[in-house]
Amino acid sequence: MRLSVIENENAASPVFLQSRFWADFKAEAGWDYARYDVRVEGRPGSEERFALTVMERGLGAGMRFAYVPHGPSADPGVCARSELLASMAEALRGRASRSCLFIRFDPAWYEAEGVPGESSEGGSGDRVCAAETPSRPAFDKPLRRGSDVQPPDSVVLDIARPDDELLAAMKPKWRYNIRLAEKKGVIASSEGPGSLDEFYALYEATAARDRIAIHPASYYERLFGLRAANASEPRPDIRLWMARYEGRALAGIITVFYGGEATYLYGASGDEHRNLMPAYALQWAAIRAARESGCSSYDFYGIPPVDDPAHAMSGLYRFKTGFGGEIRHYAGGWDYVLRPAAYAAFRAAERARLFWHKTIRKRLGR
């Protein structure tokens, strides 16, 4: 596989996490980044070209790592994926800082639950059956399985359908809850950054209830304050939605519409009037608005890998899958090691930290 990487800060990507907007946003939180045009020569006379954003930040003690979120956007096919990632890593090796321990890829390739033998739409996913340990894309050496940065499992809903078809694809209780919220007078609407203070108060309540870590309020203020800098890419449409009952904020979500894809990024809810089902009203309002804005899919962005009642976030799995949609299992983080000895020490510490936050802390919270 022949591959060339040329730096180009205006390279355009159809993937939100690969966009110039997201790179600029992460830069305000301390990341460095570079953007490239990548050309891949496959079969004689064929060439694949795509944009690639590579981020880098410190790990402490003078160490750094590079990160590629949901890239590359192109899919060379199952048999060539490992070779493509390794080739890109070698091309990027000389462009990373000297203190960079590894390059972590988090590709958007996935396997989708469904009937054996069917193939998923778009060519970037392979269809599998649900299992206790879901199947997901895996890669050959020299790539190594690393820790996940983006959620490795999600539900993506096809929203290019009329309301009655969308509702018919939901579980009956979900349709009932959407109608109940409307009947009881819950109003879900896009309100914009003026309601961020109310949203963040709800988010703090959610974090305390579910034992999750959240960013400071300034993180979300920056998200709404940033302006898109690359005219060749879709303009991100970031919205803050609030569900209110008699004027009182009950729940809120943040979504982004980018090109043909809508993504549910963050959600928060208070402890009052939960029986009015404000979370269902919010999702329904956002789904319909995304379709009206030209999006064809709505990504609920993150669920546990399987429907396990013992999982600390099992309620999240049930809530998001109840709207219908395709359950996707992404590859997760895969590392290309640049400095083996330092990488081994870092990975041992990383595993211990993740075990505490994702397992012990959540169990203590329950």
Backbone hydrogen bonds, N-H to C=O, Kabsch-Sander energy under -0.5 kcal/mol:
donor,donor_aa,acceptor,acceptor_aa,energy
2,R,41,E,-1.3
4,S,39,R,-2.4
6,I,37,D,-2.7
8,N,35,R,-3.1
11,A,8,N,-1.9
18,Q,15,V,-1.3
19,S,16,F,-1.8
23,A,19,S,-1.9
24,D,20,R,-2.7
25,F,21,F,-2.2
26,K,22,W,-2.5
27,A,23,A,-1.9
28,E,24,D,-1.2
29,A,26,K,-1.0
30,G,27,A,-1.5
31,W,26,K,-2.0
32,D,56,E,-3.2
34,A,54,V,-2.1
36,Y,52,L,-2.6
37,D,6,I,-3.2
38,V,36,Y,-0.5
38,V,50,F,-2.9
39,R,4,S,-2.4
40,V,48,E,-3.3
41,E,2,R,-3.0
42,G,40,V,-0.6
42,G,46,S,-1.1
46,S,43,R,-2.8
48,E,40,V,-3.1
50,F,38,V,-2.1
52,L,36,Y,-2.2
54,V,34,A,-2.7
54,V,52,L,-0.5
55,M,53,T,-0.5
55,M,67,Y,-3.0
56,E,32,D,-2.8
57,R,65,F,-1.9
59,L,63,M,-3.5
60,G,63,M,-0.8
63,M,60,G,-2.0
64,R,99,S,-2.1
65,F,57,R,-2.1
66,A,102,F,-2.5
67,Y,55,M,-3.0
68,V,104,R,-2.8
70,H,106,D,-2.0
71,G,68,V,-0.7
73,S,51,A,-0.5
80,A,77,G,-1.3
81,R,77,G,-0.8
81,R,78,V,-0.8
84,L,80,A,-2.1
85,L,81,R,-2.4
86,A,82,S,-2.5
87,S,83,E,-2.4
88,M,84,L,-2.5
89,A,85,L,-2.5
90,E,86,A,-2.2
91,A,87,S,-2.0
92,L,88,M,-1.9
93,R,89,A,-1.3
94,G,90,E,-0.6
95,R,92,L,-1.5
96,A,92,L,-1.2
96,A,93,R,-0.7
100,C,97,S,-1.7
101,L,64,R,-3.1
103,I,336,Y,-2.3
104,R,66,A,-3.1
104,R,102,F,-0.5
105,F,103,I,-0.6
105,F,334,W,-3.4
106,D,68,V,-2.1
108,A,72,P,-0.5
110,Y,124,S,-1.9
111,E,329,H,-2.0
112,A,126,D,-2.6
113,E,327,I,-2.1
114,G,128,V,-2.6
118,E,115,V,-1.9
120,S,125,G,-0.6
123,G,120,S,-0.8
126,D,110,Y,-1.8
127,R,118,E,-0.5
128,V,112,A,-4.1
143,L,140,D,-1.6
144,R,335,D,-2.4
146,G,333,G,-2.8
154,S,328,R,-2.2
156,V,326,E,-2.5
157,L,155,V,-0.5
157,L,298,Y,-2.9
159,I,157,L,-0.7
159,I,296,S,-1.7
160,A,296,S,-0.8
161,R,159,I,-1.9
165,E,162,P,-0.6
166,L,162,P,-2.0
167,L,163,D,-2.9
168,A,164,D,-1.9
169,A,165,E,-1.3
170,M,167,L,-1.2
171,K,322,G,-2.5
174,W,171,K,-1.2
175,R,171,K,-1.6
176,Y,172,P,-2.3
177,N,173,K,-2.4
178,I,174,W,-2.2
179,R,175,R,-2.0
180,L,176,Y,-2.5
181,A,177,N,-2.4
182,E,178,I,-1.6
183,K,179,R,-2.6
184,K,180,L,-2.4
185,G,182,E,-1.1
186,V,181,A,-2.7
187,I,244,R,-2.7
188,A,186,V,-0.6
189,S,187,I,-0.5
189,S,242,M,-2.1
191,E,189,S,-0.5
191,E,240,L,-2.9
192,G,240,L,-1.4
195,S,192,G,-1.8
196,L,193,P,-1.8
199,F,195,S,-2.4
200,Y,196,L,-3.0
201,A,197,D,-1.8
202,L,198,E,-1.8
203,Y,199,F,-2.3
204,E,200,Y,-2.5
205,A,201,A,-1.5
206,T,202,L,-2.2
207,A,203,Y,-2.7
208,A,204,E,-2.1
209,R,205,A,-2.0
210,D,206,T,-2.8
211,R,207,A,-1.2
212,I,207,A,-1.3
219,Y,216,P,-1.6
220,Y,216,P,-0.7
220,Y,217,A,-0.5
221,E,217,A,-1.7
222,R,218,S,-2.3
223,L,219,Y,-1.5
224,F,220,Y,-1.5
225,G,221,E,-1.5
226,L,222,R,-1.6
231,A,229,A,-0.6
233,E,230,N,-1.4
237,D,257,F,-2.4
238,I,236,P,-0.8
239,R,255,T,-2.5
241,W,239,R,-0.5
241,W,253,I,-3.1
242,M,189,S,-2.5
243,A,251,A,-2.8
244,R,187,I,-2.7
244,R,242,M,-0.5
245,Y,248,R,-2.2
248,R,245,Y,-1.8
250,L,243,A,-3.2
251,A,243,A,-1.2
252,G,268,A,-2.8
253,I,241,W,-1.8
254,I,266,Y,-2.5
255,T,239,R,-2.3
256,V,263,T,-2.2
257,F,237,D,-2.1
258,Y,256,V,-0.5
258,Y,261,E,-3.3
261,E,258,Y,-2.0
262,A,297,S,-2.1
263,T,256,V,-2.6
264,Y,299,D,-2.9
265,L,254,I,-2.3
265,L,263,T,-0.8
266,Y,254,I,-1.4
268,A,252,G,-2.9
269,S,202,L,-0.7
270,G,250,L,-2.7
276,L,273,H,-1.6
277,M,274,R,-1.6
281,A,277,M,-1.5
282,L,278,P,-2.2
283,Q,279,A,-1.9
284,W,280,Y,-2.1
285,A,281,A,-2.2
286,A,282,L,-2.5
287,I,283,Q,-2.6
288,R,284,W,-2.1
289,A,285,A,-2.0
290,A,286,A,-2.4
291,R,287,I,-2.0
292,E,288,R,-2.1
293,S,289,A,-1.4
294,G,291,R,-1.5
295,C,290,A,-2.5
296,S,260,G,-2.8
297,S,260,G,-1.3
298,Y,157,L,-2.2
299,D,262,A,-3.2
300,F,155,V,-3.0
300,F,298,Y,-0.6
303,I,153,D,-1.6
308,D,306,V,-1.6
311,H,308,D,-2.1
314,S,311,H,-1.8
316,L,313,M,-0.7
317,Y,313,M,-1.3
318,R,314,S,-2.0
319,F,315,G,-2.4
320,K,316,L,-2.4
321,T,317,Y,-2.2
322,G,318,R,-1.2
323,F,320,K,-1.0
324,G,321,T,-1.7
326,E,156,V,-3.0
328,R,154,S,-3.0
328,R,326,E,-0.5
329,H,111,E,-2.9
330,Y,152,P,-3.0
330,Y,328,R,-0.6
331,A,109,W,-1.4
334,W,105,F,-2.6
335,D,144,R,-3.7
336,Y,103,I,-2.5
337,V,142,P,-0.5
337,V,335,D,-0.6
338,L,101,L,-3.0
339,R,101,L,-2.0
343,Y,339,R,-2.3
344,A,340,P,-2.2
345,A,341,A,-1.6
346,F,342,A,-2.2
347,R,343,Y,-2.8
348,A,344,A,-1.7
349,A,345,A,-1.7
350,E,346,F,-2.6
351,R,347,R,-2.6
352,A,348,A,-1.6
353,R,349,A,-2.1
354,L,350,E,-2.5
355,F,351,R,-2.3
356,W,352,A,-1.7
357,H,353,R,-2.3
358,K,354,L,-3.0
359,T,355,F,-1.4
360,I,355,F,-1.9
361,R,356,W,-3.1
363,R,359,T,-2.2
364,L,360,I,-2.4
365,G,361,R,-1.8
366,R,362,K,-1.8
